[in-house]
Amino acid sequence: MTNSVLSKPIELPCGIQLKNRIARSAMTEALADSQDRPTVAHQTLYKRWSEGGFALQLTGNVMVDRRYLERPGNVVVEDETALDALVQWASAAKSGGSQIWMQISHPGRQCPIVVNTRPLSPSAEKLRILGLFGKPKAMTTDDIEDAIRRYGRTAEIARKAGFDGVQIHSAHGYLISQFLSPITNRRTDEWGGSLENRARFLRRVYTEVRTAVGPDFPVAVKLNSADFQKGGFSLEECAQVACWLEQNGIDLIELSGGTYEQMSFVNGTDDEPRESTQMREAYFLEYAREVRKAVKSPIMVTGGFRSRDAMEQAITVDGIDMIGMARPTCVLPDAAAQLLSGAAEKVGIEEDGLVIGRGRFGMNAQNWLINLVNTVSRVEYYAWQMTRMSRGQQPQTEARANAIGYFVWYLSRTTLLGLGRKPSR
């Protein structure tokens, strides 16, 4: 073990301690059975990661409402029907010494049409991506109150099942993020308009979850540092929401960014200061520095970290508390242990083979279809590595030059898994 600052434990406001500063951030697994329950595949995959030296693991999207999924294959926790399977998942995920927190989520309008042809959203603003998503229905007050209750119930079951904490997914264009953004929230009632109103849903969800799990159980929020879309949720608004969360008693704020229409959480963003970001790797570090000025709550940054030097600098210079890694952990499941021991200075793979064309985003032209294929290809390559590990196989550590193949695999997998359930209307 090195004397790296990454090895130092951190105590959260609720009193729980994390053993080091590296977390395995959430990635959707799509490994649930036809009844949306966790399986042996979840146990195999998370046990593998639990032995990788991480202080914390975050699950992929666990849905609070069976009618609306981020994609087919999501685990859904509405009640205690699958409690035994959840207990086994949590136990396997903790067996190697890491904590396991359940990421609880609702997709809002980012629900594939194979799951629901009329998803819910704050407003009826359609997501126009290859006809994969239906036109959403604007939520009624009853819909909003029902969703809030569901977050609390899912969190309560997570604690009962043995999970060590929960993370409320409020980023990446999912339902809570839709409430926060003026682009997707066009409401004129108490849930829309001013930032205070747009943040009301998140704050109510947090209160519901905190009431359900108690004061000594970690509750985190994943929050967009910005939407990176004109007229969307801004960095200044993010800092203000972070202040409100701190007042409410949040234990950890994970900063990310983007939506399905602007996938900064996969590709980075053109708005970043180029020289600094290239030096420091992390997509959202410059934004996190501004949020750090606004709050004292623990902050975690995920997206782009690959080298130990960059991670250490983020903590010692920028005041970040936790480093989140996602994609590197799909090809090197013990990435944290490698960095902490000094066995590796850098983790991850070169992704040039996963994209069409050239350039930082794999494009040499402003072509939205190429951008979409490249983005999905990146995501699905890593999804395939998770599937391999869930079967007890080794991940493929060299990316095959097959962007179209990974894109087609995503479309076929989503469609085939969706055939197992009748789309809701």
KAPE-V781212 format. One record per residue. N is the residue number from 1. SS is DSSP state (helix for helix, strand for strand, loop for the rest). NEAR is the number of other ideal C-beta (glycine too) atoms within 12 Angstrom. Layout:
n/ss/near
N/SS/NEAR
N/SS/NEAR
This chain:
n/ss/near
1/loop/17
2/loop/21
3/loop/12
4/loop/28
5/helix/28
6/helix/42
7/helix/27
8/loop/23
9/loop/20
10/strand/32
11/strand/17
12/loop/32
13/loop/28
14/loop/26
15/loop/16
16/loop/27
17/strand/20
18/strand/37
19/loop/27
20/loop/34
21/loop/38
22/strand/50
23/strand/49
24/strand/49
25/loop/46
26/loop/44
27/loop/41
28/loop/40
29/loop/41
30/loop/38
31/loop/38
32/loop/37
33/loop/22
34/loop/18
35/loop/19
36/loop/36
37/loop/32
38/loop/43
39/loop/28
40/helix/20
41/helix/30
42/helix/42
43/helix/31
44/helix/29
45/helix/40
46/helix/46
47/helix/29
48/helix/35
49/helix/50
50/helix/34
51/loop/26
52/loop/39
53/loop/38
54/loop/44
55/loop/45
56/strand/51
57/strand/48
58/strand/48
59/loop/48
60/loop/45
61/loop/43
62/strand/50
63/strand/43
64/loop/47
65/loop/38
66/loop/31
67/loop/30
68/loop/44
69/loop/42
70/loop/43
71/loop/44
72/loop/39
73/loop/41
74/loop/45
75/strand/45
76/strand/40
77/loop/44
78/loop/31
79/loop/20
80/loop/19
81/loop/18
82/loop/30
83/helix/23
84/helix/18
85/helix/30
86/helix/39
87/helix/25
88/helix/27
89/helix/41
90/helix/39
91/helix/23
92/helix/33
93/helix/42
94/helix/29
95/loop/23
96/loop/26
97/loop/24
98/loop/38
99/strand/42
100/strand/47
101/strand/52
102/strand/49
103/strand/49
104/strand/53
105/strand/47
106/loop/50
107/loop/44
108/loop/50
109/loop/45
110/loop/44
111/loop/44
112/strand/36
113/loop/31
114/loop/29
115/loop/38
116/strand/36
117/loop/25
118/loop/24
119/loop/43
120/strand/39
121/strand/44
122/loop/44
123/loop/30
124/loop/22
125/loop/32
126/loop/27
127/loop/31
128/loop/16
129/loop/26
130/loop/18
131/loop/14
132/loop/27
133/strand/35
134/loop/30
135/loop/22
136/loop/32
137/strand/25
138/strand/29
139/loop/35
140/loop/16
141/helix/18
142/helix/11
143/helix/28
144/helix/34
145/helix/20
146/helix/23
147/helix/42
148/helix/36
149/helix/25
150/helix/35
151/helix/48
152/helix/32
153/helix/30
154/helix/44
155/helix/40
156/helix/32
157/helix/35
158/helix/43
159/helix/33
160/helix/25
161/helix/37
162/loop/26
163/loop/43
164/loop/38
165/strand/44
166/strand/49
167/strand/51
168/strand/54
169/strand/46
170/strand/47
171/loop/48
172/loop/48
173/loop/46
174/loop/52
175/helix/48
176/helix/47
177/helix/51
178/helix/50
179/helix/47
180/helix/48
181/loop/48
182/loop/28
183/loop/32
184/loop/42
185/loop/43
186/loop/24
187/loop/28
188/loop/14
189/loop/21
190/loop/20
191/loop/36
192/loop/30
193/loop/19
194/loop/18
195/helix/26
196/helix/20
197/helix/23
198/helix/39
199/loop/38
200/helix/30
201/helix/43
202/helix/49
203/helix/35
204/helix/29
205/helix/45
206/helix/38
207/helix/26
208/helix/31
209/helix/46
210/helix/33
211/helix/22
212/helix/29
213/helix/38
214/loop/21
215/loop/18
216/loop/17
217/loop/32
218/strand/45
219/strand/47
220/strand/50
221/strand/50
222/strand/50
223/strand/52
224/strand/51
225/loop/49
226/loop/42
227/loop/38
228/loop/36
229/loop/27
230/loop/14
231/loop/17
232/loop/32
233/loop/43
234/loop/28
235/helix/31
236/helix/18
237/helix/33
238/helix/45
239/helix/32
240/helix/27
241/helix/43
242/helix/41
243/helix/26
244/helix/31
245/helix/42
246/helix/27
247/helix/19
248/helix/29
249/loop/29
250/loop/40
251/loop/42
252/strand/45
253/strand/50
254/strand/50
255/strand/52
256/strand/49
257/loop/47
258/loop/40
259/loop/38
260/loop/36
261/loop/30
262/loop/35
263/loop/34
264/helix/38
265/helix/44
266/helix/38
267/helix/33
268/loop/36
269/loop/35
270/loop/22
271/loop/25
272/loop/32
273/loop/20
274/helix/15
275/helix/9
276/helix/20
277/helix/29
278/helix/18
279/helix/19
280/helix/34
281/loop/32
282/loop/44
283/loop/44
284/loop/48
285/helix/42
286/helix/34
287/helix/44
288/helix/47
289/helix/29
290/helix/27
291/helix/43
292/helix/33
293/helix/18
294/helix/28
295/loop/31
296/loop/18
297/loop/36
298/loop/41
299/strand/47
300/strand/51
301/strand/49
302/strand/50
303/loop/45
304/loop/40
305/loop/45
306/loop/33
307/strand/27
308/helix/36
309/helix/24
310/helix/34
311/helix/45
312/helix/28
313/helix/26
314/helix/43
315/helix/34
316/helix/19
317/loop/20
318/loop/29
319/loop/24
320/loop/41
321/loop/41
322/strand/46
323/strand/56
324/strand/49
325/strand/50
326/loop/46
327/helix/39
328/helix/42
329/helix/46
330/helix/41
331/helix/32
332/loop/34
333/loop/38
334/loop/30
335/helix/43
336/helix/45
337/helix/32
338/helix/31
339/helix/39
340/helix/32
341/helix/22
342/loop/16
343/loop/18
344/loop/24
345/loop/20
346/strand/21
347/loop/36
348/loop/31
349/loop/26
350/loop/19
351/loop/32
352/helix/22
353/helix/22
354/helix/37
355/loop/35
356/loop/30
357/loop/22
358/loop/13
359/loop/19
360/loop/22
361/loop/33
362/loop/31
363/loop/23
364/loop/15
365/loop/15
366/loop/12
367/loop/16
368/helix/18
369/helix/19
370/helix/24
371/helix/31
372/helix/32
373/helix/32
374/helix/37
375/helix/36
376/helix/37
377/helix/39
378/helix/40
379/helix/38
380/helix/37
381/helix/40
382/helix/39
383/helix/34
384/helix/31
385/helix/38
386/helix/38
387/helix/29
388/helix/25
389/helix/35
390/helix/33
391/loop/20
392/loop/15
393/loop/17
394/loop/15
395/loop/33
396/loop/23
397/loop/22
398/loop/17
399/loop/29
400/loop/22
401/loop/19
402/loop/23
403/helix/33
404/helix/22
405/helix/23
406/helix/33
407/helix/30
408/helix/18
409/helix/26
410/helix/34
411/helix/26
412/helix/17
413/helix/29
414/helix/34
415/helix/22
416/helix/19
417/helix/28
418/helix/28
419/loop/15
420/loop/20
421/loop/28
422/loop/15
423/loop/23
424/strand/22
425/loop/13
